[in-house]
Amino acid sequence: MVTRLASGRQSLLALDWLNVFLADIQGGVGPFLVVYLTSSLHWNPAEVGLVMTISGLAGVIAQTPAGALIDRVRQKRSLIVMAAVLIAISSIATIAIPTFSVIAAAQSLTAIAGAFFGPTIAAISLGLVGRQGMDRRIGRNQTLSSAGNVVAALLAGLIGHFVGQAGIFCFIALMSLAVIFCALKIRKHDIDYRLSRGGDDSDRQVHVSKVTNMWSDRRLLIFAICAVLFHFANAAMLPLVGEMLAHHKGGSPALFMSACIITAQLVMVPLGILVGQRASRSQRKPIFLLAFLALPIRGVLYTLSDNSFFLVSVQLLDGIGAGIFGVMQLLVIADLTKGTGHFNLAQGAIGAAVGIGASLSNYLAGYVAKEAGYNASFLSMAAIAASALAFFWFFMPETKSTSHAESSQSELSTLGE
């Protein structure tokens, strides 16, 4: 194992940079679409919510097949490359032909591409470091992704302010090329195919169980419901803030949206490392509860003031909630699919559940905002968040096994740093 990990240092470094640049084309500038549609194209909240719903549903449909494909194929890097190409094409189409149908189609392609990124990165990570190094590696991935989000949001805000909203989408296309380069720098022979699809460190081959056996695990179904509720409450909050900022007189909506993203991501940069380290030594559920607790508080706080600086400051809670959820979700799925050979399929299925929650969130929030105002929409999301907290607290069991050997953990974590 030491020899295999030592030979993978170049691949781990490439994985580091892949997480940084991938944030540029996925999480870092995505919310600027709402600002672009609202301030540049003058769409109303219902239209914005509808296009977000359409693209969200496309992502939902793609998630589970994407996970199954990632489990089956060895060409993990090629999946990243193809998805990045789709992102670049969609970004250019969004500004070249800014009609509802084209933007809906382009954003749907973006969502389909996005269905491959998360599970593939997690699969590559597991294939490179094994289960003993997974906690810290996922935390490191989250930290690097958050750092990439900070840079991307800052650059996107400056581009939107000084060049124009359309320039942001050209930036996304350019960063897609960097993602392709980093993906190809990961050496395919360093990725343990057996581990990357959910095998165990001690197995010499993958023992693939039936999919029906995997879903007979009650814990996985409960976690899927938790994921739906969390993202049902969470997904629409930042787009709603973006719409409010776009309607403010004075200032720059792009810069304020950039500040919202940067505020959350700056919290997530150290949080990813801290959560990864803590998760390697303690149980999952107490850490995860903090993410669910932050969400309803955030929803209520948004209703207290429409001051731009106040709205930006509330994003600190987004950094806590999303930062913890991003790390812990993958670790819980890895716990529940150990030895099944369906790690990526489960990721895709949970991703589909998340997509359902996010799509419903954007549609409901847009409708409520149009009919009753933004405060009513935020309170609706806060109520759903409170329900998610209660459900997770009472029904979700602990998933971490205490039987894992830890003899090589320090060696693996050192390699991942």
C-alpha positions as CSV (number, residue, x, y, z in Angstrom):
1,M,0.0,0.0,0.0
2,V,2.8,2.4,0.8
3,T,4.3,1.8,-2.7
4,R,1.0,2.4,-4.4
5,L,0.4,5.6,-2.5
6,A,3.9,6.9,-3.0
7,S,3.6,6.5,-6.7
8,G,0.4,8.5,-6.7
9,R,1.8,11.8,-5.4
10,Q,1.6,13.4,-8.9
11,S,-2.0,12.2,-9.2
12,L,-3.0,13.6,-5.8
13,L,-1.4,16.9,-6.7
14,A,-3.4,17.0,-9.9
15,L,-6.5,16.1,-7.9
16,D,-5.9,19.1,-5.7
17,W,-5.8,21.5,-8.6
18,L,-8.8,19.7,-10.2
19,N,-10.9,20.5,-7.2
20,V,-9.8,24.2,-7.3
21,F,-10.6,24.7,-11.0
22,L,-13.7,22.6,-10.9
23,A,-15.1,25.0,-8.4
24,D,-14.6,27.7,-10.9
25,I,-17.0,26.1,-13.4
26,Q,-19.5,24.5,-11.0
27,G,-20.1,26.1,-7.6
28,G,-18.2,29.4,-7.8
29,V,-20.1,31.2,-10.6
30,G,-23.3,29.3,-10.9
31,P,-25.4,31.7,-8.7
32,F,-24.4,34.6,-11.1
33,L,-26.9,33.0,-13.6
34,V,-29.7,34.4,-11.5
35,V,-28.2,37.9,-11.4
36,Y,-27.7,37.7,-15.2
37,L,-31.3,36.6,-15.9
38,T,-32.8,39.1,-13.5
39,S,-30.7,42.3,-14.2
40,S,-29.5,41.8,-17.8
41,L,-32.4,39.9,-19.3
42,H,-35.1,41.3,-16.9
43,W,-36.8,37.9,-16.2
44,N,-39.3,37.8,-13.3
45,P,-38.9,35.4,-10.3
46,A,-41.3,32.8,-11.8
47,E,-39.3,32.6,-15.1
48,V,-36.1,32.3,-13.2
49,G,-37.5,29.6,-11.0
50,L,-38.9,27.7,-14.0
51,V,-35.6,27.6,-15.8
52,M,-33.8,26.5,-12.6
53,T,-36.5,23.8,-12.2
54,I,-36.1,22.5,-15.7
55,S,-32.3,22.3,-15.4
56,G,-32.6,20.8,-12.0
57,L,-34.9,18.0,-13.2
58,A,-32.4,17.3,-16.0
59,G,-29.7,16.9,-13.4
60,V,-32.0,14.6,-11.4
61,I,-32.6,12.3,-14.3
62,A,-28.9,12.1,-15.0
63,Q,-27.7,11.5,-11.5
64,T,-28.4,7.8,-11.0
65,P,-27.3,6.7,-14.5
66,A,-24.2,8.8,-14.1
67,G,-23.4,7.0,-10.8
68,A,-23.9,3.6,-12.4
69,L,-21.7,4.5,-15.3
70,I,-18.9,5.8,-13.0
71,D,-19.0,2.4,-11.1
72,R,-18.8,0.5,-14.4
73,V,-16.1,2.3,-16.4
74,R,-12.4,2.6,-15.6
75,Q,-12.0,5.8,-17.7
76,K,-12.8,8.2,-14.8
77,R,-10.7,11.0,-16.2
78,S,-12.6,10.9,-19.6
79,L,-15.9,11.5,-17.8
80,I,-14.5,14.7,-16.2
81,V,-13.2,15.8,-19.6
82,M,-16.5,15.2,-21.4
83,A,-18.5,17.0,-18.7
84,A,-16.1,20.0,-18.8
85,V,-16.6,20.2,-22.6
86,L,-20.4,20.3,-22.1
87,I,-20.1,23.1,-19.5
88,A,-18.0,25.2,-21.9
89,I,-20.5,24.7,-24.8
90,S,-23.5,25.5,-22.5
91,S,-21.8,28.7,-21.2
92,I,-21.2,30.1,-24.6
93,A,-24.7,29.2,-25.8
94,T,-26.3,31.0,-22.8
95,I,-24.9,34.4,-23.9
96,A,-24.8,33.8,-27.7
97,I,-28.6,33.0,-27.9
98,P,-30.2,34.4,-24.8
99,T,-33.7,33.0,-25.3
100,F,-35.7,31.1,-22.8
101,S,-35.5,27.8,-24.7
102,V,-31.8,28.0,-25.4
103,I,-30.9,29.0,-21.8
104,A,-33.1,26.2,-20.4
105,A,-31.4,23.7,-22.7
106,A,-27.9,25.0,-22.0
107,Q,-28.5,25.0,-18.2
108,S,-29.9,21.5,-18.5
109,L,-26.7,20.3,-20.2
110,T,-24.8,22.0,-17.4
111,A,-26.8,20.1,-14.8
112,I,-26.2,16.8,-16.7
113,A,-22.5,17.5,-16.8
114,G,-22.5,18.4,-13.1
115,A,-24.0,15.0,-12.3
116,F,-20.7,13.4,-13.2
117,F,-18.3,15.8,-11.3
118,G,-19.0,15.1,-7.7
119,P,-19.3,11.3,-7.8
120,T,-16.3,11.0,-10.2
121,I,-14.1,13.1,-7.9
122,A,-15.1,11.0,-4.9
123,A,-14.5,7.8,-6.8
124,I,-11.0,9.0,-7.9
125,S,-10.3,10.1,-4.3
126,L,-11.3,6.7,-2.8
127,G,-9.3,4.9,-5.5
128,L,-6.2,6.9,-4.7
129,V,-6.1,6.9,-0.9
130,G,-8.4,4.0,0.2
131,R,-10.9,4.1,3.0
132,Q,-8.4,4.8,5.8
133,G,-7.5,8.1,4.1
134,M,-11.0,9.0,2.9
135,D,-12.1,11.2,5.8
136,R,-9.1,13.6,5.5
137,R,-9.1,13.5,1.7
138,I,-12.7,14.5,1.3
139,G,-12.1,17.3,3.8
140,R,-9.2,18.4,1.8
141,N,-11.2,18.3,-1.4
142,Q,-13.9,20.4,0.2
143,T,-11.3,23.0,1.4
144,L,-9.6,23.2,-2.0
145,S,-13.0,23.5,-3.7
146,S,-14.0,26.3,-1.4
147,A,-10.8,28.1,-2.1
148,G,-11.5,27.8,-5.8
149,N,-15.0,29.1,-5.2
150,V,-13.6,32.2,-3.4
151,V,-11.2,33.0,-6.3
152,A,-13.9,32.2,-8.9
153,A,-16.6,34.4,-7.2
154,L,-14.1,37.3,-6.8
155,L,-13.1,37.1,-10.5
156,A,-16.7,36.7,-11.6
157,G,-17.8,39.6,-9.6
158,L,-15.1,41.8,-11.0
159,I,-15.8,40.6,-14.5
160,G,-19.5,41.2,-14.1
161,H,-18.9,44.7,-12.8
162,F,-16.3,46.0,-15.2
163,V,-16.9,43.9,-18.3
164,G,-20.5,42.8,-18.1
165,Q,-22.6,39.8,-16.9
166,A,-21.9,38.0,-20.2
167,G,-18.2,38.0,-19.5
168,I,-18.7,35.6,-16.6
169,F,-19.9,32.8,-18.9
170,C,-16.8,33.3,-21.1
171,F,-14.7,32.9,-17.9
172,I,-16.5,29.6,-17.2
173,A,-15.6,28.3,-20.7
174,L,-12.0,29.2,-20.1
175,M,-11.8,27.5,-16.8
176,S,-13.2,24.4,-18.4
177,L,-10.0,24.0,-20.3
178,A,-8.0,24.1,-17.0
179,V,-10.3,21.3,-15.6
180,I,-9.5,19.2,-18.6
181,F,-5.8,19.7,-18.2
182,C,-5.8,18.7,-14.5
183,A,-8.0,15.7,-15.1
184,L,-5.5,14.3,-17.7
185,K,-2.6,14.8,-15.3
186,I,-4.1,12.2,-12.9
187,R,-2.5,8.9,-13.9
188,K,-5.1,6.3,-14.5
189,H,-2.9,3.5,-13.2
190,D,-2.8,5.2,-9.8
191,I,-6.6,4.8,-9.4
192,D,-7.5,1.5,-7.8
193,Y,-10.6,0.5,-9.7
194,R,-11.7,-1.9,-7.0
195,L,-11.7,0.7,-4.3
196,S,-13.1,3.5,-6.5
197,R,-16.4,1.7,-6.9
198,G,-16.9,0.8,-3.2
199,G,-14.7,-2.2,-2.5
200,D,-13.0,-2.6,0.8
201,D,-9.3,-2.1,1.5
202,S,-8.9,-5.8,2.5
203,D,-10.7,-7.2,-0.6
204,R,-8.7,-8.5,-3.5
205,Q,-11.6,-8.1,-5.9
206,V,-14.9,-6.3,-6.0
207,H,-17.9,-8.2,-4.7
208,V,-20.8,-6.5,-6.5
209,S,-24.1,-6.9,-4.6
210,K,-27.5,-6.6,-6.2
211,V,-28.8,-3.0,-6.3
212,T,-32.0,-4.2,-4.5
213,N,-29.8,-5.4,-1.7
214,M,-28.2,-2.0,-1.4
215,W,-31.6,-0.2,-1.2
216,S,-32.9,-2.6,1.4
217,D,-30.6,-0.9,3.8
218,R,-33.1,1.3,5.8
219,R,-30.4,3.7,6.7
220,L,-29.7,4.7,3.1
221,L,-33.4,5.4,2.5
222,I,-33.6,7.6,5.6
223,F,-30.5,9.5,4.5
224,A,-32.0,10.0,1.0
225,I,-35.0,11.6,2.7
226,C,-32.8,13.8,4.8
227,A,-30.9,15.0,1.7
228,V,-34.1,15.9,-0.1
229,L,-35.4,17.9,2.9
230,F,-32.1,19.7,3.4
231,H,-31.7,20.8,-0.2
232,F,-35.4,21.6,-0.5
233,A,-34.8,24.2,2.1
234,N,-31.3,25.3,1.1
235,A,-31.2,25.4,-2.7
236,A,-33.4,28.5,-3.3
237,M,-32.0,30.7,-0.5
238,L,-29.0,32.1,-2.4
239,P,-30.9,32.6,-5.7
240,L,-33.5,34.5,-3.7
241,V,-30.8,36.7,-2.2
242,G,-29.5,37.2,-5.7
243,E,-32.9,38.4,-6.9
244,M,-33.2,40.8,-4.0
245,L,-29.8,42.2,-4.7
246,A,-30.6,42.6,-8.4
247,H,-33.6,44.8,-7.5
248,H,-31.6,47.1,-5.2
249,K,-30.9,50.6,-6.4
250,G,-27.3,51.6,-6.3
251,G,-24.3,49.3,-5.9
252,S,-23.4,46.4,-8.1
253,P,-25.5,43.2,-7.9
254,A,-22.6,41.2,-9.3
255,L,-20.2,42.4,-6.7
256,F,-22.7,41.8,-3.8
257,M,-23.4,38.3,-5.1
258,S,-19.7,37.7,-5.3
259,A,-19.4,38.9,-1.7
260,C,-22.2,36.4,-0.7
261,I,-20.3,33.5,-2.3
262,I,-16.9,34.5,-0.9
263,T,-18.3,35.0,2.6
264,A,-19.6,31.4,2.7
265,Q,-16.6,29.9,1.0
266,L,-14.1,31.6,3.3
267,V,-15.9,29.8,6.2
268,M,-15.7,26.5,4.2
269,V,-12.0,26.7,3.5
270,P,-10.8,25.9,7.1
271,L,-14.1,24.0,7.8
272,G,-13.4,21.3,5.3
273,I,-10.1,20.4,6.9
274,L,-11.5,20.6,10.4
275,V,-14.5,18.4,9.6
276,G,-12.3,15.9,7.8
277,Q,-10.0,15.6,10.8
278,R,-12.9,15.5,13.3
279,A,-14.8,12.9,11.3
280,S,-11.7,10.6,11.3
281,R,-11.8,10.5,15.2
282,S,-15.5,10.7,16.1
283,Q,-19.0,9.7,15.0
284,R,-20.8,11.2,12.0
285,K,-24.2,12.3,13.3
286,P,-23.2,15.0,15.9
287,I,-21.1,16.7,13.2
288,F,-23.9,16.4,10.6
289,L,-26.5,17.9,13.0
290,L,-24.7,21.3,12.9
291,A,-25.4,21.6,9.2
292,F,-29.1,21.0,9.7
293,L,-29.2,23.4,12.6
294,A,-27.6,26.3,10.7
295,L,-30.2,26.1,7.9
296,P,-33.5,27.3,9.6
297,I,-31.6,30.0,11.5
298,R,-30.3,31.3,8.2
299,G,-33.7,31.3,6.6
300,V,-35.2,33.4,9.4
301,L,-32.3,35.9,9.5
302,Y,-32.8,36.8,5.8
303,T,-36.3,38.2,6.7
304,L,-34.9,40.7,9.3
305,S,-33.4,43.2,6.8
306,D,-32.9,43.7,3.1
307,N,-29.7,45.6,3.7
308,S,-27.1,44.3,1.2
309,F,-24.3,44.1,3.8
310,F,-26.6,42.2,6.3
311,L,-27.6,39.7,3.6
312,V,-23.9,39.1,2.8
313,S,-23.1,38.5,6.5
314,V,-25.8,35.9,6.9
315,Q,-24.0,33.8,4.3
316,L,-21.6,32.8,7.1
317,L,-24.2,30.3,8.1
318,D,-24.4,29.0,4.5
319,G,-20.7,28.3,4.8
320,I,-21.2,26.2,7.9
321,G,-24.2,24.3,6.6
322,A,-23.0,23.6,3.1
323,G,-19.4,23.0,4.2
324,I,-20.4,20.3,6.7
325,F,-22.9,18.7,4.4
326,G,-20.5,18.5,1.5
327,V,-18.0,16.5,3.5
328,M,-20.3,14.4,5.6
329,Q,-22.6,13.3,2.8
330,L,-19.8,11.5,1.0
331,L,-18.5,9.9,4.2
332,V,-21.9,8.6,5.2
333,I,-22.5,7.2,1.7
334,A,-19.1,5.5,1.8
335,D,-20.0,4.0,5.2
336,L,-23.3,2.6,3.9
337,T,-22.0,1.2,0.7
338,K,-18.8,-0.4,2.0
339,G,-18.1,-3.7,0.2
340,T,-21.1,-3.4,-2.1
341,G,-19.4,-2.2,-5.3
342,H,-22.1,0.5,-5.6
343,F,-20.4,3.5,-4.0
344,N,-20.9,5.7,-7.1
345,L,-24.4,4.4,-7.9
346,A,-25.4,5.4,-4.4
347,Q,-23.9,8.8,-4.9
348,G,-25.9,9.2,-8.0
349,A,-29.1,8.1,-6.4
350,I,-28.6,10.4,-3.4
351,G,-27.6,13.1,-5.9
352,A,-31.0,12.6,-7.7
353,A,-32.7,12.9,-4.3
354,V,-30.8,16.2,-3.7
355,G,-31.7,17.4,-7.2
356,I,-35.4,16.7,-6.6
357,G,-35.2,18.7,-3.4
358,A,-33.3,21.6,-5.1
359,S,-35.7,21.7,-8.1
360,L,-38.8,21.8,-5.9
361,S,-37.1,24.4,-3.8
362,N,-36.4,26.8,-6.7
363,Y,-39.9,26.4,-8.1
364,L,-41.7,26.8,-4.8
365,A,-39.5,29.7,-3.6
366,G,-40.0,31.6,-7.0
367,Y,-43.8,31.1,-6.8
368,V,-44.1,32.2,-3.2
369,A,-41.8,35.2,-3.8
370,K,-44.0,36.3,-6.7
371,E,-47.3,35.9,-4.9
372,A,-46.4,36.9,-1.3
373,G,-42.9,38.5,-1.3
374,Y,-39.4,37.5,-0.5
375,N,-39.9,37.3,3.3
376,A,-42.7,34.8,2.9
377,S,-40.5,32.7,0.6
378,F,-37.6,32.7,3.1
379,L,-39.9,31.7,6.0
380,S,-41.2,28.8,3.9
381,M,-37.7,27.6,3.4
382,A,-36.9,28.0,7.1
383,A,-40.0,25.9,8.0
384,I,-38.8,23.1,5.7
385,A,-35.3,23.4,7.2
386,A,-36.7,22.9,10.7
387,S,-38.6,19.8,9.5
388,A,-35.3,18.5,8.0
389,L,-33.5,19.1,11.3
390,A,-36.2,17.2,13.3
391,F,-36.3,14.3,10.9
392,F,-32.5,13.9,10.9
393,W,-32.3,14.1,14.6
394,F,-35.0,11.5,15.4
395,F,-34.6,9.0,12.5
396,M,-31.0,9.0,11.1
397,P,-28.8,6.5,12.8
398,E,-25.0,6.6,13.3
399,T,-23.2,5.1,10.3
400,K,-19.6,5.0,11.2
401,S,-18.2,1.6,12.0
402,T,-15.7,1.3,14.8
403,S,-14.0,-1.7,13.4
404,H,-11.8,0.0,10.8
405,A,-8.1,-0.4,11.4
406,E,-6.2,2.8,11.9
407,S,-2.6,1.7,11.7
408,S,-1.9,3.4,8.3
409,Q,-4.1,6.4,8.8
410,S,-1.4,8.9,9.7
411,E,0.7,7.8,6.7
412,L,-2.3,8.2,4.3
413,S,-3.3,11.5,5.7
414,T,0.2,12.8,5.3
415,L,0.2,11.8,1.7
416,G,-3.1,13.6,1.1
417,E,-1.7,16.8,2.5
